[in-house]
Amino acid sequence: SNLFGKSIITGDFNADGKDDLAVGAQQYSSNTGRVYIFYGGSMVSENATGADVILTGDVANDDYGTSLATYDYNHDGRDDLVVGAPGYNNGGDTGRIYFYETRENYVWEIQRQSLVDGVRVHPIMGHEMKITGESGSGQFGTSMAVGDFNADGKDDLAVGANEFNSGQGRVYIFYNDGNYETKASRADVVITGEATSNQFGSVLETGDFNADGKDDLAVGAQQYSSNTGRVYIFYGGSIVTENAVSANVILTGGATSNYFGNTLQTGDFNADGKDDLAVGAWGYSTLTGRAYIFYGGSMISENASGADITLTGAAIINFFGYSLQTGDFNADGKDDLAVGAYGYNSNQGRTYLFYGGSMISESATGADVALTGDGTSSGFGDSLQTGDFNHDGKDDLVVGTAGYNSNQGRAYIFYGGSMTSENASGADVIMTGETTSNLFGKSIITGDFNADGKDDLAVGAWGVNSNQGRVYFYTTNDFQISGVTANEGIGTTLTTGDFNADGKLDLAVGAPVYSSNLGRLYIFYGGDNLSETVATADYTITGESGVASFGSAVAVGDLNSDGIDDLLVGAHDQGSDGKAYIYYGGGAFPSAAASADVVITGEVSGQHFGFSVAVADVDGDGDDDAIISDPYYGALSTGKIYFYYNDGAYPSAAGSADATILGTNFAYIGGNLTCADLDNDADNDLLAASITYGGGAYLFYNSAGFATVSSAADATFAASIAADIEVADFDGDANLDFVISDSFDKKVRVYFDAVSYSGAVTPDSVISSVDSSFGAYTTVGDLNHDGKDDLVISDSTNSKSDILYSSSLATGLADDLSDLMVPVSGALLIADIDDNGTDDLLIGDAGYDVSSNEGRVYVIISEIAAVRYSQHKIQGTMKIQGSGTFH
């Protein structure tokens, strides 16, 4: 019951020149309400939690997100967002509106939440300012409209309070003069409805209806005279505080219970260059519904029967005309009209498109395009919005269906240019609310909320958290890299390096189960134009027959000392010796694994040489060396770690290593290899995990070389299954720390200042979780730009990841830990993959399944333009995509 999709609006909220989408869900969480923003340009079908930004109301029953407006209230040339919460209670449904300004140095108070939920903007502190309605139950903020009503060259804001004085209704106009009041009673203009129960101000619309070059204001009062309904037009430039009867034009419905004026929409439907007004009347003829069009230029006060065009619903109880939206949906340069009929076929719902320039009065059955909802009781067509979300220069249509799945709600995007009659399931993009009763999609708006020059999308869900409400923001900078072959499972490994020496990070993606575990490695050259499918990777290297799991282990370093990053790739499998391959960077990569510059073959058949690989200078000569493990080595599975020095020639046989570490019986050493200078002596040390239950991990300090047996390790660390090891300076004291994740125990153990560990070491803190595979994968990076490394931890079973900021590592699982509800069954990586100077986050989902486990990599681009995420309390929700630094 979130009613996601009940309200929708578009705008360029991230200032990228692309239309974004905002969707309201006013019943989210007991009518608290939410608004979701989805950034345009590369939207994908997703859950509401995948919105780029989510804004949440203050408290239950605020109905936050009921109305949305895109409004440059500070006159800086950027779209700002205004959200209405008519249920705000300052004595009983007083109502309130919240302003969210977009500017590069504006700090929205931030409290980290999920990556998919994004950054939540706090309901109270996150807004720039607020205006509260008059005392009583006026429901100030029910509707909003933007226009230059005083003709001073700046957009002003009109706000409706339809319940003022027992439903008489009021409209407040606030001029954009730099002096906003905080109380509705101090508005520059106040217009009061004719009589109680009229609901004057329930709907507002802007247009130049008398063609004098000034913005006019149209106000609906759908319950006028036993629900006959009226629309009042006030000409711009001379609007004053007055009663509704003083309007310049009054349009009246045709009969009682027509609800004429329930919705209003401006457009040039006859292509004469003048604004026309479309008026909905969903109650006409036993709820069949109608939409009327009045041509602009010389409107007069008249009855609905005098409309220039009358469009009638297809059947009773269709609620045709409940929603209206203008756009050039067939890209012919003329305004078209979309009409929602959410009651069609037991509330399955339909939206009809009538192309402009040659409209005639007709039935809905004569529409040029009819779009039909997914199932009964969804209410498809509940709200409508226009925007260019795929950035092709054509108007797209957004259809909200807040009733979908017990009011969970959905929003559908249909790309413009060549729309055809179809079912909602054929939409180009589908966004789904978080839970039932959220009313996701109840309101929608667009704007450039992150100041990146692209339209973003905000979606309201005013039912979130007992109607606390939430707004979800969606950006279009994020993308996915998808597999194309069944059961290749891309994203199992992720590694970056500058393989073509162009100064930009490139990406290597492993797919070790490709073609019955033959394995593949895909290489994507970095920059701002990364391919979104492995089919167009810059290079593809395929494993060789008889040596399976190519790409299951990958490391990067300069292994031939030419200043260019090279690749070290492992391929291990029961039944072969296992191999490790070195590919030198700077030139073309081969398509066949066997054509590597160096191939090293394991010692013993049927074991796992190449299980784990690492690159580091371990002999102190300044050149990167290769480290390769076989944790199953030996009849008693001792495990073995091999070191190959970068001295000009690598051997082809594993047994010719320059140095080795041999495990004790059943130690299975070498499941994970991590090198770093832990004791600050300028030599890289080694952390090596065991892959067996209870094996834990070992630390070998590099004191003129390593110990040769695991029993001589300098320190040991307990773990049931040491799944991953990450080294970083988490506390910012210049000494390296590390974590060992244990997905069996669902723990991540933290060790600070690993300068002089010895013997069995007790962790400094333990991060615990109830999630079944917590700690399966980890990665580190400075996600909040505080100069300290933070930790990302995945739970592959429950398909989510968590961010733990450095400030919480000492105390374990704290409030800073935020779920990232992106599917994850693969590697995690933080890197500046788009070459914009900020780290992005890459999440592998090897189990992603379109037809059969093709796999996918989610690239979540760091958003830093709109907000300086310098504070740690957030309120609202902004999704950050990319890998790297999030504030």
N, C-alpha and C positions, 0 to 999 in steps of 0.2 A: 504493500500500500504506500509506496514512496511517491507515486505519480510522477515518476521520471518521464520527462517529455511533455508535461502539461503546459509548460511555457518554454519558448525557444526564441532566440534572437541571434543575429550575426553581427560581426564587426571585426576590425583588424586589431585584436587585443595584444598581439606581440609585435606590432609595427613592422611586419615583414612584407607588407604589400599583399598578403593573402588573407582571404576571409576565414574567420574562425567561427566556431559554434559554441553558444552557451545554452545549456539545458537546465531548466528548473525542475526540482522534485520537492514540492513544498510540504509533502507529508512525511518526508524522511524522518525517522526516529521520533514518533509521536508529534508530528507536525512541526518539529524544529525547523526542518527544511534545509535543502542544499541547492547549490548551483554548481554545475560542472562545466568547465571550459576545455574544449578540444581544439588545439591549434590546427590550422589548415595547411594544406600542401601535401601531406602524406598520411592522412588518417587511415586507420585500419579498424576493422570490426573488433570491438573489445568491450569489456565490462566497464561500468561507470567508474570503477576504482582506477581504471587506466587513464582517466582524465588528466590533462596536464596540470590543472589547478582545480581544487575543490574548496569551496567556501561553505562554511557551516553557520547556521543561525545561533543566536545566543542561548535560548532555552526552549523547552517544549511549548508548543502551540503558538510560536511566533510566526509560523507560516513563511519563514524566510525563503526567498526565491519565488514568491508568487508573481512578482513583476520584476522585469529587468530592463535596463536602458543603457545604451551606449552613448556616452555624453562627455564631451571635452570640457569639463566644468572649470578647469584651470587655464583653458585657452592656450595650451602649449602645442596644439596640433596633433596630439595623440589621443586615441580612444581611451576613455576611462570607463569604469563600470559602476553603475548604481543598482543596488539590489533593494527591493521592497520587502518589508516584513510587516504586513498589515495586522498580524495578530499580536505584535509586541504589546505587552500589557503594562501600561502606566496608569492603571485605574480601569482597565478593561478594554482590550482590543484598540488601544490608542493608535498603534501603528508607528512605524519608523522606517526611514530609508538610510542606507549605508553607502558611502562613497569610497571607491577604491581607485586611487590615482595611479597612473602608469608613468613612471619616470625612472631614469637609470639609477639615480642615487636615493631612491625612496626605499626605506626599510619597512617592509611588511614584517611585523613581529612573527618570528618563526619558531614553531615547535615541530621537530622532525616527526614525520609520520612515514607512510610507505612511499616507495618510489612511484608506485603506480598511483596510489592516492596522491602522491607527490607531496608537496609541502603544504601543510594546512595553514590557512590564514585564520587567525583566531577570530571568533565571532565578535568580540568587543574591541580588542586592541588593534586588530588588523586593518581596520578601515581608516581612511584619512579623516573623515568627519561624519556626522550623522545629523539628521533632522527628525525631530519627534513630533507626532501629530498633536492636535488639541486634545484636552482631557475628554474622557468619555470613550465611546465605542465607535469612533469614526472610521477605523481601519485605514488610516493614512498610509499610503504606499501600495494600495490595491492596484493602481495603474500609474504609468509614467509615460511622458512623451517629451521629445526634445525638439526645439525649433527656435528660431530667432524672432520671438514674438514681439519684441519692442524695436525691431529693425535697426539695431545698433551694430550689426556685423558679428555678434557673438551669440552662440547657442544658449538658450535658456532652458529651464526645466519646469515642466508642468507635472503635478502629482495629484492623483485622485484619492479622495476619502469618501467612498460611496455610501458608507453607513453613518455619516455625520447626521446628527439630529434625527434619529429613527429612520435612517435611510433616505433622508432628503438629499444628502450628498453635497460635497464641495470639491472644488478644484483650486489648487494653489499654484501660482506661477512665481518662480524664483529667477530673477534676472541675473545674468552672468556679469555682475559688476564688481566681482572681487570681494563682496561683503555678504557672504552667506549667513543667514540666521540659523540657529539651532532649533527653533520652534516654528511649527507650521503657521501659527497665528501671526507671525511677523512677515509672511510672504509679501512680495511686491504687489501681487494681485490675488484677490480671493473672489471666486465666483460660486454662488450658492444655487442649488437646485430649486425647482419650482415647488415641490410638495414632498411630504414624507413618503417613504417607500418607493420613491422614483429611482433610487440608485444612480443619481447623477454623479458622473465621474468614474463609473465602473470601467469605462473604456475611454482612451484618449488617442488621438491621431493628429499628425501634422501634415499640412500640405498647402500649396498656394491655390486655393479653390476659386479665387476671383481673378487670378492671373495678373496681379498687380506687382509681382516681384517680392512680396512679403509673405512670411510664414503665417498661416492661419492655424487655429486650433479647433478640432472637432471633438465634441464630448458626447459620449453615449449615456443614455438613461433608459436602459432596457425595460424597466418595470413601470415606466410612466403609464398612468391611466389603465389600471388592471392589466399590466404587462403588454400593453400595445407597443410601447417603446417610442423613444424620440432620440434624434441626433441634433445637437446644437453646434453651429459653426460661428466662431468669433474671428473676425478679420484682424490680422496682425498689424502692428504699428500704433494701434489706439485702444488696446484692450484695457479695461479699467475694472476695479472692483464693482461687481454688479450682481443681479439676479439672472438666472438662466433665460428668463423670458426676454431679456434685452439682446439676445444673440442676433447676429446679422442674418442668419438663415436658420430656420427650424424645419427639420424633416420628421414626419410622423408616420408610424407604422400603420398597416392597413386594417388591423383588427386586434381585438384583445387576445392576449396569450401568444402574440407573435414574437415578442422579445426583440423587436426591431432595434438595432443599435447594440446588440450583444458583442459585436466585433466590428472594427473599422479598418479599412486599408486604402492607402493612396496609390494611384498609378495612372499612367496615361494610356488607358485601355483602347481609345479610338485613334491613337497616334496622331493627335493634332497639336502636340506640344504643350498641352495644358493638363494640370493635375485634375484627375477625376477622383471620386470617392466611392468606394465599395462598402456596402453596409450589409451585415449579416442579420438574419431574422430566423433563428433556428426553430422557433415555435410554430411557424406558419403551418396551417392545415394539419393538425394532429402530429406535430413535430416532424413533418416532412422537411420543412425548412426552405428558406430562400436566401438568395444574395442579390442585392440591388446595386446597380451602378448609376451614379449621377454624374454627368459630364460637367467638367469645370469650365469656368469663364464667366458664366452668367447664371449661377444657381439662384433659385428662388425657394421660399418656404412653400412646401407642398407635401402631399401625402405620398406614401411609398408607391402608389399606383402610377405616379407621374415619373417614375424612374426611366432613364433612357434604355437600360437593359435589365431584364429580370431573369434570373436563373433559378430553377426550381428543383428540389430534391427528387430522387427517384421513387421513394416510397415513404409511407408513414414511419415515424419513429427513427428516421435517419439522422436527424439533427443537422441537416445540410445547412451550411453557413455558420456553423459554430466557430470555425476558424477560417481566416482568410490570409493570403500572402501574395505579394506581387513579386514578379521576377521575369527575366527573359529566358524562359526555360528551353525554348527551341532555338535560341541564338539567332533570331532574325532581326534584332534591333528594336523590337516592339515589346511593350509590357504585357505580360500574361497574368492571369489570375488563377491561383490555386485555392480551392474551396474544400474544407474538411467536413466530412459527414461521419462523425465517430460512431453513430448509432447504427450504421448500415449492418444488416444481417446479424442481429443480436449482439451489437456492439463490436463486431469484428472490425468495422470501420473502413471507410474509403476516403481517398483524396482525389479530387477531380481537377484537371488542368484545362483551362480555356485559353486558347491562344489569342493574343491581342491583335487589333487592327481590323478585324472583321467579325467581332462578336455579335451574336444575335440573341434575343430572348429565347430560351430553350430549356429543356429538361436536362438534368445531370447526365442522362443516358447519351446525350449528344456531345459530351465533353471530348476534347481531343485526346486526352490520356486519363485513364482511371487506374489508380494504385490502390490495392486492396490489402488490408491488414492480415497478420499471421493467423489469428484464431479468434474465436468469440470472446467477448468481454475484454478485449485489449483496448478498444477505443482508439484505433488507428486514425490519425488526423486530429487528435486532441489539440495539438499546437503545430504551427508551421513557421518556417524561417527560410531565408534565402542567403546564400553566400557562395563564394568561389573557393571551395575547400580543396580542390585538386590543382588550383592555380593554373587553369587552362584558359582563363579569360571568359568562361561561360558561367552563367548563374546555375547553381545547384540548389536542390530543394531538400530541406530537412523536415522530417515528419516525426512529431512526438507521439508516443502512445503510452501515456502514464499508467494506464490500467493493465499493461502487459504483465502476466503472471502474478496475479493478486497484488496489483499496484506496485510491483517491482519497477516496471517502466522500461521503455526503450526509446531510442532515437535512431532514425534511419536517414541515411544520406543517399540521394539519387543524383548522380552527376548529370548536368545539363548538356544540351546540344542535340540529343537524339533519344529522349525518353520514350518509352513504350508502356502500354498498359501491362501491368504485371503484379505479382504478389509482393508483399513487403520483404519476403525472404530473398528476393532478387535484388535488394538494395546494394549499392556499391560499398557502403559502410554501415555496420550495425553496432550501436553502443547500448549496453544493457545495464540497468541499475544494479546496485549492490545486493539488496535484499528486498523481500516483499515489504509493502507498505512504505517504501521510500519515496514514491512518486517522482522517480528520476525522469526528467524530461518535461516536467510540468511547466518549466520556463527555460528559455534558451536565449542566449545573446552572444554576439561576437565582438571582438575588439583585439587590439594588440597589447595584451597584458604584460608581456615580457619585453616589450620595446625592441624586438628583433626585426621589425619591418614586415612581419607576417601576421595575418589574421589568426587569432586564436578563438577557441570555442569555450563558452561557459555554459554548463548545464545545471539547472536547479533541481534539487531533490528535497523539497521542503518537509518531507516526512521523516527524514533521517533522525534517529535517536529521539523518539517521542516528539516528533515535529520540531526538534531543534533546528533541523534543516542543514543543508550543505550545498555548496557550489563547487562543481568540479571543473577545472581548467584543463584543456587539452592542447598541447603544442604539436607541431608537425615536424620538428627537427629530428625526433627519434626515428629509427627505422629498424628493420630486421633483415638479417641475411638468412635466406631459407634454403634448405636442401631441396633437391629435385628428384632424387632417386630413393625408392623405398628402402628402408632399413639401412641408410648410410649413417644416420645419427650424428650429423655435424654438431660441433660445439662441445665435444668431449674434451678437447684441449683448445686453449686460446693462448697465443703468444704474439708479441709485437717486436718489431725491429725495423731498422731502415735498410731493407734488402736491396733497394735500387739506388741507394746513396743520393737521394734527392732532398735530404733534410727533413723528410716527413716520416712519421711512424707508419709502417705497413703491418698488416694483420695476417697471421697464419692460423688457419682453423683446421683442426683435426677431425677426421671422420673415420675412426679405426674399424668400424663394423661394416664399412662399405663393401658391397659385393661379397657377402658371406665371410666377413672379417678380413678380406684382403687389405682394406684400408686405403685412405686417401688423405692428402694434405692440400688445402686450398690456400692460395696466397692472393691477398688483395692489397694493392698499392694504396697508400694513405692519401689523405687530403679531404676535401669537402664533397667528393663525388664518389663515395664508396659504392660498389655494386651491391644490390640487394638480393642477389641469388648466386649460388655457387656456379650456376651455368655460365656466368660471365665473369668468373674470377680471372685475375690476370694470369695466374698459372695454376695448373692442377697436376699434382704428382701422385701417381697410383702405385700402390704396393706391388711387390712381386709375388708370384705364385709360390706357395710353400713357406712363406714367411708372413704370418698373419699379424693383424693389428697395427699396420703401418699408420703412424700419426697418433698413437696412444700416448706417446711421450715426446715432447718437443722442447728444446732450449735454444737460446739465441746468444751469440757472442762472435767475436772476431777470431775465428779459429785458424786463419792463415796470415794474420797480422798485416792486412792490407788496408786497415781503417774502415772496412765495410762489414756490416753485420752478416753473419752466416747462420745456417740452420743445422742443428743437430737433432735427428729424428730417430726414435726407437721403433722397432717392430719386433714384438716378442710373441711367441705362441707355443703352446704345448705341441710337440711333434716336430719342432725345428730347433735349430741352434739359437735362434734369435739374432737379430742384426741391429747395428746402428749405422746411420747414414749421415754424411756431412755434405751439405750443399753450399758452395761458396757464393756469396752475394755479389752484386754489381753487374751481373749479366743475366742471360736467360736461364731459367730453371728447366730441367728435363721433365718430360711427362712420365717417365718410368723411374721408379725408385732405384732400380739397379744401376741407372746411369749417374749415380751420385759421384761427386768428386772423390769421396772416400767411403768405402764400405768396410765395416769391422764386423766379423762374424763370431758368434759366441763359441765358447769352449766345448760345451756338452750338449748333445742332441736332446731334444725334449724338454729343455729348460727355458729360461726367460731372460736371456741377455737382451738389454735394451728396455727393460721394464720401466726404469726411471733414468732420466738424463739430466745433466746440469753442465753449465759452462762457468768457469771462474779461473782466475790465476792462482793455482795452488802451489806452484814451485817458486814463486817470488821473482820471476824474471820480467814481469810486466806484460806478459802475453797470456791471452785466454787459453785455458786448457779444457779438455773434455773429460767429464766424469760420467760413467755408465754403470748401472747396477744389474745384477741378476739375483733377486732375492730367493730364488729356488735352487741356487747353485749347490751341488754336492748331494751325495746319497742321503745325507741327513738334513738337507735343506738349511745349511748354515747361512747361505747367502754370501754374495761377494760384491765388492765395490772396486771398480777399475779406474785408474787415472792414466790419461794419455796426454803427455806434455806436448805443447805447441813448439816443437823443435825443428820443424821443417819437413817432417815425414811422420805420417800415422801408419801404424801396422794394419794389416788386413785381418789378423787373428787376434781375438780378445786376449789370449794368453800371453801376448807380447806387451802387455801394459807396462808402463814405467813404474807403477806402484799399485798395491792392492790393499784392501782391508777384508779379512776373512771373518765371517761370523762364527759363533759357537754353534753347537748342534741345535737345530730347530730354531735358530734365531731369526731366519728369514730377513736378514738385514738388507736394506736398500730399497724398501718400498717407496720411500720419498727421499730426495736429496736436496738439501738447501745449503748454499755456501754464503758466508759473510764473515767480515772481520769482527768477531764477537768480543775479543779481548783487547782490541785497540792496539795491536802490535804491527799493523800494516800487512799481515798475512791473513788470507782467507781461511776460515775454519769450516768445519763440516758438521751439519746436523743430518742424521740418517735415521729414518723410521724403519721399524719392523712391520711386516704385513700380517703377522700372526697375532692371534688373540693373546693379550697380556704382554706382547713383545715390547711395547713402548717405543722409545726413541733414544738415540745415543748422540753425545757431543764429543767431537774430536777436535781439540785445539791443534793448530798447525805450528808446532814448535820444531822448525827445521825438518818438517815432514810429519806425517800422521802415524799413529800407532798402526800396526799391521793386523791386529786382531780386535774383534769387538769387545772382548773381555778386558782390554786395556784402555777402553774409552775413558775420557776424563770425567764424564758425568752421564748419568742415565735419568730418564724421565718416564714415569709410569703412565700407561694408557692401555685401555682394552684393545682398541684399534686406532693407531695413530694415522688418521686419514690424511691430514695435511699439516704443513708447517709453514708459518709466515714469520719473517724477520722484519722488524721496523723499529724506529725510535718512537714508541707510543707516548712516552711521557716527556719528550722534548728535552732530555738532559744530555744529549750527545752520546749516550751509551745505547747500544742496540739491545732491544728486547725481542722476545719471540712468543708465539702462541703455538700450541699443539692441539689440533682439533681431534675429537674422539666421537665419531658418529654413533658408535655402539653405546657408549655411556651417555650420549647427548650432552657432552660437555666440551668446552674450549678452555684449556688451561693456559694461564698467562704467566710468563716469567720475565721479570724486569732485570735490566742491567746484567747481562750474561758475561761479565768480564772475567770472573774467576770461579765458575761453578766446579764442584767436585762431588763425586759419589752420587747417591740417590738424592735428587733435588725435589723439594716440595714446591708446588706452584705458589706464586704470590697472590693470585686470585683465580677463581674458577667461575666461568660463565655457564650456567645451566639452562636447560630448556626441556619442556615436555614434548617438543616436536620429535617425531620418531627418527629422523635422519639429520638432526641438527649437527652441523659441523662437517657435512660431507665434502664441502668445498669452501675455501676461504680465499680472500685476497685483501691487499692493503693499499691505502692511499689517503691523501689528505682531503677528505670529502667536505670539510667545512672551512677550509682555507685558514686554519688557525696555526699552521706551521707544524702540526703534529699529525702523525699517521693514524688513521682510523681503520677499522676492521669491518669487512663484509663477510657474513657467515651464511651459508645456504643450508636449507633443509630440502633435499631432493625429493623425499617422499611426499611432502605436502606442497611442493612446488612454490617455495618462497625463499626469500633471502632476508637477512637482517643487517642493518648498519649499526655498529656500536662505535660511538665516538670516543676518542682517546680519553676524554675526561671521565668516562665510565668504566674504563678497563680495570682500574684499581679496585672497584667495588663490585665488579661483576655485572650481571644483567640489571640495567637501570632504565630510567624513563627515556633515555636517549636512544634505546634500541627500538628500531622502527621496522615493521614488516614491509618488505618489498614484494608485493604479490605478483611478481613476474614468474611464469613457469620456469623452473630451473631443474635440470637433470644433467648438468655438465659443468664446465669450468667457469670460474669468475676471473675477470681481469679489469684492472684500472689502467687507462692510458688515454692520452690526448689523440684520439683516433681521427678527429676532424681537423686537427692542426690549427686550433684557435687559441691555444695557450692555456686551456683548462682541461683537466682530466675528465674523461668520460667513463662510464661503466658498461662493461660488456658481460652479458649473462648467457651462458650456453644452456640450451635445452635440447639435449640429444634425443629425448623421447618425443619431441614435438611431432604431432601426427596429423597430416592432412589426409593421406591415404594409408601410409604405413611407416611411421618413425623416420621421416626424412630428416628431422632435426631442424633447429633454428638457433640463430644467435641474435639476442636483443641488444641493440646498441642504444644506450640511453645517454643522450647528449647533455652535458652540463649547461644549465640555463643560468647565465649571470647578468644578462643585459637589463632585465626589468627590475631586479631587486638585488640590493646588496644584502646577502644573507649573512649578516654579521651578528645577529642576535640569535639566541637559542630558543626563544619561546615563539611558537607560531600559532597562528590561529587562522583557520581556513585550511585550504589544501591546494598546494601547487605541485604538480608532478614534474620531476626533473628527470630528463632522459639523457643518457650518455654515461660515461664512466668517469668519474673523477671527482671534481671538487664541488660539493653541494653544501650550501650553507643553511 
